[in-house]
Amino acid sequence: MAGSTAIEPEDIDEQEGAVTSAPKLVKKRRKKEETARFQELEDMRALLKTYGGRAFCWRVLSRCGIYEENLCADVLPMAKREGKRAIGIWLLTELLTAEPSIYTQMQVEAVSRDTDAGRASVG
């Protein structure tokens, strides 16, 4: 768990029965966090390599209303919309961190889908 201060069993020196030095422990945890983050970004890249993965992410971003203003007199609906927006902003940040140029590609694909859907509904 990131930022956890709990001592793991592997952090105990079996001969001494003492906790290993703090710098060594910090370095070990930082490495574990970096490895986990690297894997998260690799997972996102794998998702973004597929048309379906990009389409799904676009749908989520669209539903989150990241570019909408959520101010209104009723606090509860506003809070709900702001929560959705926060998730959308997080997802957008993850997408751009994993693959900086992907947003433009997703926009082009979304326009193409919308155009195709418009043609299908007319015929």
N, CA, C and O atoms as CSV, one atom per row, in Angstrom:
chain,resi,resn,atom,element,x,y,z
A,1,MET,N,N,0.848,-1.180,0.000
A,1,MET,CA,C,0.000,0.000,0.000
A,1,MET,C,C,0.885,1.232,0.000
A,1,MET,O,O,1.784,1.350,0.833
A,2,ALA,N,N,0.642,2.151,-0.925
A,2,ALA,CA,C,1.448,3.350,-1.048
A,2,ALA,C,C,1.357,4.187,0.219
A,2,ALA,O,O,0.273,4.423,0.753
A,3,GLY,N,N,2.526,4.632,0.691
A,3,GLY,CA,C,2.552,5.492,1.858
A,3,GLY,C,C,2.339,4.773,3.179
A,3,GLY,O,O,2.261,5.417,4.225
A,4,SER,N,N,2.247,3.467,3.152
A,4,SER,CA,C,2.007,2.693,4.362
A,4,SER,C,C,3.243,2.716,5.251
A,4,SER,O,O,4.368,2.651,4.755
A,5,THR,N,N,3.038,2.810,6.559
A,5,THR,CA,C,4.156,2.806,7.484
A,5,THR,C,C,4.265,1.473,8.222
A,5,THR,O,O,5.102,1.322,9.112
A,6,ALA,N,N,3.423,0.512,7.856
A,6,ALA,CA,C,3.464,-0.790,8.506
A,6,ALA,C,C,4.767,-1.496,8.157
A,6,ALA,O,O,5.284,-1.359,7.049
A,7,ILE,N,N,5.279,-2.236,9.099
A,7,ILE,CA,C,6.515,-2.993,8.886
A,7,ILE,C,C,6.148,-4.369,8.361
A,7,ILE,O,O,5.372,-5.104,8.972
A,8,GLU,N,N,6.721,-4.699,7.218
A,8,GLU,CA,C,6.474,-5.992,6.602
A,8,GLU,C,C,7.406,-7.031,7.211
A,8,GLU,O,O,8.492,-6.679,7.674
A,9,PRO,N,N,7.009,-8.313,7.224
A,9,PRO,CA,C,7.860,-9.360,7.789
A,9,PRO,C,C,9.246,-9.402,7.149
A,9,PRO,O,O,10.235,-9.691,7.822
A,10,GLU,N,N,9.317,-9.112,5.837
A,10,GLU,CA,C,10.627,-9.161,5.185
A,10,GLU,C,C,11.523,-7.994,5.586
A,10,GLU,O,O,12.700,-7.975,5.226
A,11,ASP,N,N,10.989,-7.018,6.326
A,11,ASP,CA,C,11.779,-5.883,6.786
A,11,ASP,C,C,12.476,-6.167,8.124
A,11,ASP,O,O,13.230,-5.330,8.619
A,12,ILE,N,N,12.232,-7.315,8.693
A,12,ILE,CA,C,12.828,-7.668,9.972
A,12,ILE,C,C,14.135,-8.423,9.730
A,12,ILE,O,O,14.165,-9.389,8.968
A,13,ASP,N,N,15.190,-7.992,10.367
A,13,ASP,CA,C,16.477,-8.675,10.290
A,13,ASP,C,C,16.393,-9.889,11.210
A,13,ASP,O,O,16.290,-9.737,12.427
A,14,GLU,N,N,16.435,-11.079,10.643
A,14,GLU,CA,C,16.218,-12.297,11.426
A,14,GLU,C,C,17.301,-12.520,12.475
A,14,GLU,O,O,17.001,-13.031,13.554
A,15,GLN,N,N,18.546,-12.155,12.195
A,15,GLN,CA,C,19.616,-12.355,13.172
A,15,GLN,C,C,19.484,-11.403,14.341
A,15,GLN,O,O,19.639,-11.801,15.496
A,16,GLU,N,N,19.206,-10.176,14.053
A,16,GLU,CA,C,19.158,-9.155,15.086
A,16,GLU,C,C,17.768,-8.996,15.678
A,16,GLU,O,O,17.615,-8.536,16.809
A,17,GLY,N,N,16.736,-9.385,14.891
A,17,GLY,CA,C,15.374,-9.153,15.344
A,17,GLY,C,C,15.020,-7.683,15.329
A,17,GLY,O,O,14.098,-7.249,16.019
A,18,ALA,N,N,15.755,-6.917,14.541
A,18,ALA,CA,C,15.531,-5.477,14.476
A,18,ALA,C,C,15.080,-5.078,13.078
A,18,ALA,O,O,15.323,-5.785,12.099
A,19,VAL,N,N,14.435,-3.957,13.012
A,19,VAL,CA,C,13.984,-3.436,11.723
A,19,VAL,C,C,15.208,-2.948,10.951
A,19,VAL,O,O,16.107,-2.332,11.524
A,20,THR,N,N,15.235,-3.230,9.631
A,20,THR,CA,C,16.344,-2.772,8.809
A,20,THR,C,C,16.368,-1.251,8.795
A,20,THR,O,O,15.392,-0.606,9.179
A,21,SER,N,N,17.466,-0.690,8.361
A,21,SER,CA,C,17.639,0.757,8.399
A,21,SER,C,C,16.538,1.473,7.621
A,21,SER,O,O,16.045,0.979,6.608
A,22,ALA,N,N,16.171,2.638,8.116
A,22,ALA,CA,C,15.088,3.422,7.504
A,22,ALA,C,C,15.371,3.758,6.042
A,22,ALA,O,O,14.471,3.592,5.219
A,23,PRO,N,N,16.556,4.218,5.670
A,23,PRO,CA,C,16.790,4.532,4.256
A,23,PRO,C,C,16.607,3.313,3.341
A,23,PRO,O,O,16.091,3.430,2.229
A,24,LYS,N,N,17.029,2.169,3.817
A,24,LYS,CA,C,16.880,0.944,3.021
A,24,LYS,C,C,15.390,0.605,2.866
A,24,LYS,O,O,14.940,0.212,1.789
A,25,LEU,N,N,14.652,0.760,3.935
A,25,LEU,CA,C,13.218,0.490,3.913
A,25,LEU,C,C,12.490,1.463,2.981
A,25,LEU,O,O,11.618,1.056,2.212
A,26,VAL,N,N,12.844,2.730,3.051
A,26,VAL,CA,C,12.233,3.750,2.188
A,26,VAL,C,C,12.546,3.450,0.727
A,26,VAL,O,O,11.665,3.534,-0.128
A,27,LYS,N,N,13.790,3.103,0.440
A,27,LYS,CA,C,14.201,2.790,-0.934
A,27,LYS,C,C,13.442,1.576,-1.462
A,27,LYS,O,O,13.017,1.559,-2.617
A,28,LYS,N,N,13.276,0.572,-0.622
A,28,LYS,CA,C,12.564,-0.642,-1.014
A,28,LYS,C,C,11.101,-0.342,-1.325
A,28,LYS,O,O,10.562,-0.826,-2.320
A,29,ARG,N,N,10.468,0.449,-0.481
A,29,ARG,CA,C,9.058,0.798,-0.698
A,29,ARG,C,C,8.886,1.673,-1.936
A,29,ARG,O,O,7.931,1.508,-2.694
A,30,ARG,N,N,9.815,2.600,-2.132
A,30,ARG,CA,C,9.749,3.458,-3.315
A,30,ARG,C,C,9.862,2.616,-4.585
A,30,ARG,O,O,9.139,2.849,-5.554
A,31,LYS,N,N,10.753,1.654,-4.580
A,31,LYS,CA,C,10.924,0.771,-5.736
A,31,LYS,C,C,9.642,-0.026,-5.996
A,31,LYS,O,O,9.230,-0.201,-7.142
A,32,LYS,N,N,9.018,-0.505,-4.915
A,32,LYS,CA,C,7.763,-1.256,-5.042
A,32,LYS,C,C,6.666,-0.374,-5.636
A,32,LYS,O,O,5.905,-0.826,-6.492
A,33,GLU,N,N,6.580,0.871,-5.193
A,33,GLU,CA,C,5.586,1.813,-5.717
A,33,GLU,C,C,5.859,2.148,-7.178
A,33,GLU,O,O,4.926,2.235,-7.976
A,34,GLU,N,N,7.137,2.339,-7.538
A,34,GLU,CA,C,7.491,2.635,-8.927
A,34,GLU,C,C,7.144,1.461,-9.835
A,34,GLU,O,O,6.662,1.658,-10.951
A,35,THR,N,N,7.384,0.255,-9.365
A,35,THR,CA,C,7.052,-0.938,-10.142
A,35,THR,C,C,5.550,-1.040,-10.342
A,35,THR,O,O,5.091,-1.353,-11.441
A,36,ALA,N,N,4.783,-0.782,-9.297
A,36,ALA,CA,C,3.326,-0.833,-9.396
A,36,ALA,C,C,2.826,0.239,-10.360
A,36,ALA,O,O,1.930,-0.027,-11.161
A,37,ARG,N,N,3.384,1.431,-10.298
A,37,ARG,CA,C,2.968,2.517,-11.192
A,37,ARG,C,C,3.314,2.182,-12.640
A,37,ARG,O,O,2.511,2.417,-13.543
A,38,PHE,N,N,4.497,1.639,-12.859
A,38,PHE,CA,C,4.894,1.229,-14.205
A,38,PHE,C,C,3.892,0.226,-14.761
A,38,PHE,O,O,3.505,0.320,-15.925
A,39,GLN,N,N,3.470,-0.730,-13.945
A,39,GLN,CA,C,2.512,-1.738,-14.393
A,39,GLN,C,C,1.149,-1.117,-14.696
A,39,GLN,O,O,0.493,-1.510,-15.661
A,40,GLU,N,N,0.718,-0.155,-13.884
A,40,GLU,CA,C,-0.549,0.537,-14.158
A,40,GLU,C,C,-0.520,1.212,-15.526
A,40,GLU,O,O,-1.479,1.124,-16.293
A,41,LEU,N,N,0.592,1.886,-15.823
A,41,LEU,CA,C,0.704,2.578,-17.104
A,41,LEU,C,C,0.803,1.590,-18.260
A,41,LEU,O,O,0.270,1.850,-19.339
A,42,GLU,N,N,1.469,0.473,-18.053
A,42,GLU,CA,C,1.525,-0.570,-19.083
A,42,GLU,C,C,0.135,-1.138,-19.348
A,42,GLU,O,O,-0.224,-1.395,-20.498
A,43,ASP,N,N,-0.639,-1.333,-18.300
A,43,ASP,CA,C,-2.020,-1.807,-18.460
A,43,ASP,C,C,-2.836,-0.806,-19.267
A,43,ASP,O,O,-3.610,-1.197,-20.141
A,44,MET,N,N,-2.672,0.477,-18.981
A,44,MET,CA,C,-3.395,1.513,-19.712
A,44,MET,C,C,-2.965,1.519,-21.173
A,44,MET,O,O,-3.807,1.640,-22.064
A,45,ARG,N,N,-1.666,1.391,-21.430
A,45,ARG,CA,C,-1.184,1.348,-22.815
A,45,ARG,C,C,-1.777,0.157,-23.567
A,45,ARG,O,O,-2.142,0.276,-24.737
A,46,ALA,N,N,-1.869,-0.973,-22.905
A,46,ALA,CA,C,-2.458,-2.158,-23.538
A,46,ALA,C,C,-3.921,-1.899,-23.882
A,46,ALA,O,O,-4.380,-2.290,-24.955
A,47,LEU,N,N,-4.650,-1.253,-22.997
A,47,LEU,CA,C,-6.054,-0.915,-23.251
A,47,LEU,C,C,-6.170,0.041,-24.433
A,47,LEU,O,O,-7.045,-0.116,-25.284
A,48,LEU,N,N,-5.286,1.028,-24.478
A,48,LEU,CA,C,-5.351,2.057,-25.509
A,48,LEU,C,C,-4.886,1.569,-26.877
A,48,LEU,O,O,-5.122,2.241,-27.881
A,49,LYS,N,N,-4.240,0.432,-26.933
A,49,LYS,CA,C,-3.819,-0.131,-28.219
A,49,LYS,C,C,-4.997,-0.689,-29.000
A,49,LYS,O,O,-4.900,-0.899,-30.209
A,50,THR,N,N,-6.106,-0.928,-28.317
A,50,THR,CA,C,-7.271,-1.498,-28.994
A,50,THR,C,C,-8.308,-0.418,-29.272
A,50,THR,O,O,-8.487,0.508,-28.481
A,51,TYR,N,N,-8.982,-0.550,-30.396
A,51,TYR,CA,C,-10.049,0.386,-30.756
A,51,TYR,C,C,-11.145,0.357,-29.687
A,51,TYR,O,O,-11.636,1.403,-29.263
A,52,GLY,N,N,-11.517,-0.833,-29.263
A,52,GLY,CA,C,-12.554,-0.968,-28.244
A,52,GLY,C,C,-12.162,-0.336,-26.918
A,52,GLY,O,O,-12.999,0.263,-26.243
A,53,GLY,N,N,-10.903,-0.464,-26.544
A,53,GLY,CA,C,-10.426,0.153,-25.304
A,53,GLY,C,C,-10.490,1.665,-25.372
A,53,GLY,O,O,-10.908,2.322,-24.418
A,54,ARG,N,N,-10.072,2.221,-26.510
A,54,ARG,CA,C,-10.145,3.679,-26.682
A,54,ARG,C,C,-11.597,4.149,-26.701
A,54,ARG,O,O,-11.925,5.180,-26.113
A,55,ALA,N,N,-12.467,3.397,-27.377
A,55,ALA,CA,C,-13.889,3.762,-27.435
A,55,ALA,C,C,-14.505,3.735,-26.039
A,55,ALA,O,O,-15.278,4.624,-25.681
A,56,PHE,N,N,-14.164,2.718,-25.254
A,56,PHE,CA,C,-14.690,2.632,-23.891
A,56,PHE,C,C,-14.230,3.831,-23.054
A,56,PHE,O,O,-15.036,4.455,-22.365
A,57,CYS,N,N,-12.943,4.147,-23.117
A,57,CYS,CA,C,-12.423,5.282,-22.353
A,57,CYS,C,C,-13.099,6.580,-22.787
A,57,CYS,O,O,-13.387,7.434,-21.950
A,58,TRP,N,N,-13.352,6.736,-24.079
A,58,TRP,CA,C,-14.030,7.933,-24.577
A,58,TRP,C,C,-15.444,8.033,-24.006
A,58,TRP,O,O,-15.894,9.111,-23.617
A,59,ARG,N,N,-16.143,6.886,-23.961
A,59,ARG,CA,C,-17.502,6.888,-23.393
A,59,ARG,C,C,-17.479,7.294,-21.924
A,59,ARG,O,O,-18.326,8.067,-21.477
A,60,VAL,N,N,-16.521,6.779,-21.181
A,60,VAL,CA,C,-16.414,7.137,-19.763
A,60,VAL,C,C,-16.141,8.636,-19.635
A,60,VAL,O,O,-16.793,9.323,-18.849
A,61,LEU,N,N,-15.177,9.142,-20.407
A,61,LEU,CA,C,-14.861,10.570,-20.345
A,61,LEU,C,C,-16.092,11.409,-20.700
A,61,LEU,O,O,-16.358,12.430,-20.066
A,62,SER,N,N,-16.833,10.973,-21.709
A,62,SER,CA,C,-18.035,11.706,-22.128
A,62,SER,C,C,-19.080,11.751,-21.022
A,62,SER,O,O,-19.725,12.780,-20.817
A,63,ARG,N,N,-19.247,10.660,-20.320
A,63,ARG,CA,C,-20.255,10.591,-19.251
A,63,ARG,C,C,-19.832,11.355,-18.004
A,63,ARG,O,O,-20.672,11.710,-17.177
A,64,CYS,N,N,-18.546,11.605,-17.867
A,64,CYS,CA,C,-18.048,12.277,-16.662
A,64,CYS,C,C,-18.195,13.794,-16.716
A,64,CYS,O,O,-18.112,14.456,-15.681
A,65,GLY,N,N,-18.407,14.347,-17.887
A,65,GLY,CA,C,-18.606,15.793,-17.996
A,65,GLY,C,C,-17.411,16.605,-17.556
A,65,GLY,O,O,-17.559,17.574,-16.811
A,66,ILE,N,N,-16.227,16.224,-18.006
A,66,ILE,CA,C,-15.021,16.902,-17.525
A,66,ILE,C,C,-14.915,18.357,-17.974
A,66,ILE,O,O,-14.199,19.145,-17.357
A,67,TYR,N,N,-15.621,18.715,-19.041
A,67,TYR,CA,C,-15.550,20.095,-19.529
A,67,TYR,C,C,-16.803,20.903,-19.172
A,67,TYR,O,O,-16.984,22.017,-19.665
A,68,GLU,N,N,-17.651,20.355,-18.330
A,68,GLU,CA,C,-18.880,21.035,-17.943
A,68,GLU,C,C,-18.717,21.756,-16.614
A,68,GLU,O,O,-17.997,21.302,-15.725
A,69,GLU,N,N,-19.395,22.881,-16.499
A,69,GLU,CA,C,-19.422,23.611,-15.238
A,69,GLU,C,C,-20.551,23.023,-14.392
A,69,GLU,O,O,-21.652,22.813,-14.899
A,70,ASN,N,N,-20.300,22.762,-13.140
A,70,ASN,CA,C,-21.271,22.075,-12.299
A,70,ASN,C,C,-21.870,22.938,-11.198
A,70,ASN,O,O,-22.441,22.402,-10.248
A,71,LEU,N,N,-21.759,24.237,-11.296
A,71,LEU,CA,C,-22.308,25.103,-10.258
A,71,LEU,C,C,-23.833,25.151,-10.351
A,71,LEU,O,O,-24.400,25.352,-11.425
A,72,CYS,N,N,-24.476,24.963,-9.208
A,72,CYS,CA,C,-25.928,25.100,-9.128
A,72,CYS,C,C,-26.298,25.312,-7.659
A,72,CYS,O,O,-25.463,25.158,-6.767
A,73,ALA,N,N,-27.544,25.663,-7.428
A,73,ALA,CA,C,-27.990,25.978,-6.067
A,73,ALA,C,C,-28.114,24.736,-5.196
A,73,ALA,O,O,-27.936,24.813,-3.980
A,74,ASP,N,N,-28.416,23.594,-5.803
A,74,ASP,CA,C,-28.604,22.354,-5.044
A,74,ASP,C,C,-27.263,21.646,-4.884
A,74,ASP,O,O,-26.674,21.189,-5.864
A,75,VAL,N,N,-26.790,21.560,-3.662
A,75,VAL,CA,C,-25.454,21.054,-3.373
A,75,VAL,C,C,-25.290,19.563,-3.698
A,75,VAL,O,O,-24.242,19.164,-4.206
A,76,LEU,N,N,-26.287,18.746,-3.420
A,76,LEU,CA,C,-26.128,17.306,-3.624
A,76,LEU,C,C,-25.933,16.916,-5.089
A,76,LEU,O,O,-25.001,16.169,-5.389
A,77,PRO,N,N,-26.773,17.389,-6.013
A,77,PRO,CA,C,-26.505,17.060,-7.422
A,77,PRO,C,C,-25.170,17.629,-7.906
A,77,PRO,O,O,-24.477,17.009,-8.712
A,78,MET,N,N,-24.821,18.810,-7.407
A,78,MET,CA,C,-23.557,19.412,-7.790
A,78,MET,C,C,-22.390,18.548,-7.305
A,78,MET,O,O,-21.425,18.335,-8.040
A,79,ALA,N,N,-22.479,18.058,-6.088
A,79,ALA,CA,C,-21.421,17.203,-5.542
A,79,ALA,C,C,-21.299,15.910,-6.347
A,79,ALA,O,O,-20.194,15.440,-6.617
A,80,LYS,N,N,-22.432,15.346,-6.724
A,80,LYS,CA,C,-22.413,14.119,-7.534
A,80,LYS,C,C,-21.721,14.384,-8.874
A,80,LYS,O,O,-20.864,13.607,-9.295
A,81,ARG,N,N,-22.091,15.474,-9.538
A,81,ARG,CA,C,-21.481,15.800,-10.828
A,81,ARG,C,C,-19.991,16.085,-10.671
A,81,ARG,O,O,-19.196,15.705,-11.531
A,82,GLU,N,N,-19.610,16.742,-9.596
A,82,GLU,CA,C,-18.193,17.028,-9.368
A,82,GLU,C,C,-17.409,15.744,-9.094
A,82,GLU,O,O,-16.244,15.630,-9.477
A,83,GLY,N,N,-18.046,14.785,-8.434
A,83,GLY,CA,C,-17.395,13.484,-8.214
A,83,GLY,C,C,-17.156,12.765,-9.529
A,83,GLY,O,O,-16.077,12.218,-9.758
A,84,LYS,N,N,-18.168,12.766,-10.398
A,84,LYS,CA,C,-18.010,12.160,-11.723
A,84,LYS,C,C,-16.916,12.883,-12.505
A,84,LYS,O,O,-16.091,12.255,-13.170
A,85,ARG,N,N,-16.924,14.181,-12.416
A,85,ARG,CA,C,-15.926,14.991,-13.135
A,85,ARG,C,C,-14.513,14.681,-12.634
A,85,ARG,O,O,-13.578,14.598,-13.430
A,86,ALA,N,N,-14.358,14.512,-11.323
A,86,ALA,CA,C,-13.043,14.190,-10.756
A,86,ALA,C,C,-12.531,12.856,-11.293
A,86,ALA,O,O,-11.345,12.718,-11.594
A,87,ILE,N,N,-13.424,11.876,-11.413
A,87,ILE,CA,C,-13.029,10.577,-11.979
A,87,ILE,C,C,-12.607,10.757,-13.438
A,87,ILE,O,O,-11.613,10.178,-13.876
A,88,GLY,N,N,-13.362,11.557,-14.184
A,88,GLY,CA,C,-13.020,11.809,-15.583
A,88,GLY,C,C,-11.678,12.480,-15.741
A,88,GLY,O,O,-10.896,12.117,-16.619
A,89,ILE,N,N,-11.406,13.452,-14.903
A,89,ILE,CA,C,-10.114,14.143,-14.955
A,89,ILE,C,C,-8.989,13.178,-14.603
A,89,ILE,O,O,-7.922,13.213,-15.215
A,90,TRP,N,N,-9.226,12.320,-13.620
A,90,TRP,CA,C,-8.225,11.303,-13.275
A,90,TRP,C,C,-7.969,10.387,-14.473
A,90,TRP,O,O,-6.818,10.110,-14.810
A,91,LEU,N,N,-9.049,9.917,-15.119
A,91,LEU,CA,C,-8.882,9.029,-16.265
A,91,LEU,C,C,-8.134,9.736,-17.389
A,91,LEU,O,O,-7.232,9.153,-17.991
A,92,LEU,N,N,-8.490,10.967,-17.675
A,92,LEU,CA,C,-7.804,11.724,-18.717
A,92,LEU,C,C,-6.318,11.869,-18.391
A,92,LEU,O,O,-5.472,11.728,-19.274
A,93,THR,N,N,-6.006,12.144,-17.149
A,93,THR,CA,C,-4.607,12.259,-16.722
A,93,THR,C,C,-3.868,10.935,-16.921
A,93,THR,O,O,-2.731,10.917,-17.391
A,94,GLU,N,N,-4.519,9.835,-16.561
A,94,GLU,CA,C,-3.911,8.515,-16.749
A,94,GLU,C,C,-3.667,8.228,-18.232
A,94,GLU,O,O,-2.606,7.728,-18.608
A,95,LEU,N,N,-4.663,8.551,-19.075
A,95,LEU,CA,C,-4.528,8.329,-20.516
A,95,LEU,C,C,-3.342,9.113,-21.074
A,95,LEU,O,O,-2.514,8.576,-21.810
A,96,LEU,N,N,-3.278,10.388,-20.709
A,96,LEU,CA,C,-2.226,11.248,-21.248
A,96,LEU,C,C,-0.852,10.919,-20.680
A,96,LEU,O,O,0.163,11.138,-21.342
A,97,THR,N,N,-0.814,10.399,-19.473
A,97,THR,CA,C,0.467,9.975,-18.896
A,97,THR,C,C,0.968,8.725,-19.609
A,97,THR,O,O,2.154,8.612,-19.918
A,98,ALA,N,N,0.067,7.797,-19.868
A,98,ALA,CA,C,0.445,6.544,-20.520
A,98,ALA,C,C,0.784,6.756,-21.993
A,98,ALA,O,O,1.726,6.160,-22.515
A,99,GLU,N,N,0.009,7.610,-22.654
A,99,GLU,CA,C,0.148,7.791,-24.113
A,99,GLU,C,C,-0.229,9.233,-24.463
A,99,GLU,O,O,-1.388,9.507,-24.770
A,100,PRO,N,N,0.736,10.154,-24.419
A,100,PRO,CA,C,0.438,11.576,-24.560
A,100,PRO,C,C,-0.340,11.985,-25.814
A,100,PRO,O,O,-1.083,12.965,-25.769
A,101,SER,N,N,-0.195,11.274,-26.913
A,101,SER,CA,C,-0.862,11.679,-28.152
A,101,SER,C,C,-2.204,10.982,-28.377
A,101,SER,O,O,-2.828,11.191,-29.417
A,102,ILE,N,N,-2.659,10.169,-27.442
A,102,ILE,CA,C,-3.831,9.323,-27.668
A,102,ILE,C,C,-5.137,10.104,-27.725
A,102,ILE,O,O,-6.066,9.676,-28.409
A,103,TYR,N,N,-5.239,11.220,-27.039
A,103,TYR,CA,C,-6.506,11.951,-26.961
A,103,TYR,C,C,-6.966,12.406,-28.346
A,103,TYR,O,O,-8.149,12.314,-28.672
A,104,THR,N,N,-6.039,12.890,-29.148
A,104,THR,CA,C,-6.383,13.328,-30.499
A,104,THR,C,C,-6.920,12.168,-31.324
A,104,THR,O,O,-7.911,12.314,-32.040
A,105,GLN,N,N,-6.270,11.025,-31.225
A,105,GLN,CA,C,-6.733,9.838,-31.944
A,105,GLN,C,C,-8.133,9.445,-31.475
A,105,GLN,O,O,-8.986,9.090,-32.289
A,106,MET,N,N,-8.367,9.508,-30.182
A,106,MET,CA,C,-9.677,9.156,-29.638
A,106,MET,C,C,-10.754,10.124,-30.142
A,106,MET,O,O,-11.876,9.706,-30.427
A,107,GLN,N,N,-10.421,11.402,-30.252
A,107,GLN,CA,C,-11.370,12.390,-30.773
A,107,GLN,C,C,-11.751,12.063,-32.220
A,107,GLN,O,O,-12.930,12.070,-32.576
A,108,VAL,N,N,-10.758,11.781,-33.037
A,108,VAL,CA,C,-11.002,11.467,-34.443
A,108,VAL,C,C,-11.889,10.229,-34.553
A,108,VAL,O,O,-12.833,10.206,-35.342
A,109,GLU,N,N,-11.587,9.209,-33.767
A,109,GLU,CA,C,-12.385,7.981,-33.803
A,109,GLU,C,C,-13.811,8.239,-33.328
A,109,GLU,O,O,-14.753,7.659,-33.868
A,110,ALA,N,N,-13.983,9.094,-32.332
A,110,ALA,CA,C,-15.325,9.402,-31.820
A,110,ALA,C,C,-16.152,10.134,-32.876
A,110,ALA,O,O,-17.336,9.846,-33.048
A,111,VAL,N,N,-15.533,11.073,-33.579
A,111,VAL,CA,C,-16.237,11.785,-34.643
A,111,VAL,C,C,-16.642,10.800,-35.732
A,111,VAL,O,O,-17.752,10.871,-36.258
A,112,SER,N,N,-15.749,9.891,-36.064
A,112,SER,CA,C,-16.048,8.884,-37.075
A,112,SER,C,C,-17.218,7.997,-36.637
A,112,SER,O,O,-18.103,7.693,-37.437
A,113,ARG,N,N,-17.220,7.588,-35.381
A,113,ARG,CA,C,-18.325,6.765,-34.864
A,113,ARG,C,C,-19.641,7.529,-34.921
A,113,ARG,O,O,-20.670,6.982,-35.318
A,114,ASP,N,N,-19.599,8.802,-34.521
A,114,ASP,CA,C,-20.813,9.628,-34.542
A,114,ASP,C,C,-21.327,9.807,-35.968
A,114,ASP,O,O,-22.533,9.758,-36.211
A,115,THR,N,N,-20.410,10.014,-36.904
A,115,THR,CA,C,-20.797,10.171,-38.307
A,115,THR,C,C,-21.411,8.877,-38.834
A,115,THR,O,O,-22.445,8.893,-39.501
A,116,ASP,N,N,-20.759,7.759,-38.524
A,116,ASP,CA,C,-21.288,6.447,-38.959
A,116,ASP,C,C,-22.655,6.173,-38.336
A,116,ASP,O,O,-23.544,5.639,-38.998
A,117,ALA,N,N,-22.820,6.531,-37.083
A,117,ALA,CA,C,-24.105,6.320,-36.400
A,117,ALA,C,C,-25.186,7.196,-37.019
A,117,ALA,O,O,-26.338,6.774,-37.129
A,118,GLY,N,N,-24.825,8.411,-37.424
A,118,GLY,CA,C,-25.786,9.309,-38.071
A,118,GLY,C,C,-26.233,8.764,-39.404
A,118,GLY,O,O,-27.408,8.866,-39.757
A,119,ARG,N,N,-25.299,8.179,-40.159
A,119,ARG,CA,C,-25.656,7.579,-41.445
A,119,ARG,C,C,-26.542,6.366,-41.257
A,119,ARG,O,O,-27.471,6.132,-42.029
A,120,ALA,N,N,-26.242,5.588,-40.210
A,120,ALA,CA,C,-27.025,4.362,-39.964
A,120,ALA,C,C,-28.454,4.696,-39.560
A,120,ALA,O,O,-29.385,3.984,-39.935
A,121,SER,N,N,-28.638,5.767,-38.802
A,121,SER,CA,C,-29.988,6.100,-38.343
A,121,SER,C,C,-30.832,6.718,-39.456
A,121,SER,O,O,-32.061,6.654,-39.405
A,122,VAL,N,N,-30.186,7.318,-40.465
A,122,VAL,CA,C,-30.906,7.940,-41.577
A,122,VAL,C,C,-31.434,6.858,-42.515
A,122,VAL,O,O,-32.557,6.954,-43.009
A,123,GLY,N,N,-30.623,5.832,-42.759
A,123,GLY,CA,C,-30.983,4.778,-43.733
A,123,GLY,C,C,-31.891,3.804,-43.174
A,123,GLY,O,O,-32.285,2.862,-43.862
